[in-house]
Amino acid sequence: TKSALVLRDMDLLTELNKQGLVAVAMSVTSLDHKLSRRLEPRASTPEKRLEALRLLSAAGIPTRVMAAPMIPA
């Protein structure tokens, strides 16, 4: 996902995780806010995406970062 709104489903994700049925992957193409806004104008900011990953991970939900392509690089 590109959206930090996945946190709205934390209760469902927590229940699914108890059965080993869920993992959340978040794409992060750049940590530069301005560049990110130009590439993905309606997606969550990089900061919000990383915070969502932190909260999900802290809740014990397996998380992954899809970091390709990294821009600029």
C-alpha positions, 0 to 999 in steps of 0.5 A: 500500500501507499496509504497510512490509512491502513492503520484504520484496520489495525483491529482487523489486522491484529486479529488476522495476525493471531492466525498468521494470515497477514503482513503489511507492505508499504511502498516508499519511493523517496524520503523527500517530501516534495519529490514524493508529492510530485510522484504520488500526489494523493498518497500518504507522505513518506513520514506517515508511511514510515510511522504507520509501519512503526505502529504496525510493527509495534503491534506485532504485525509483520511489515515490509518496505518496498523500496524500489525504485529509490528516487533519486538514485 
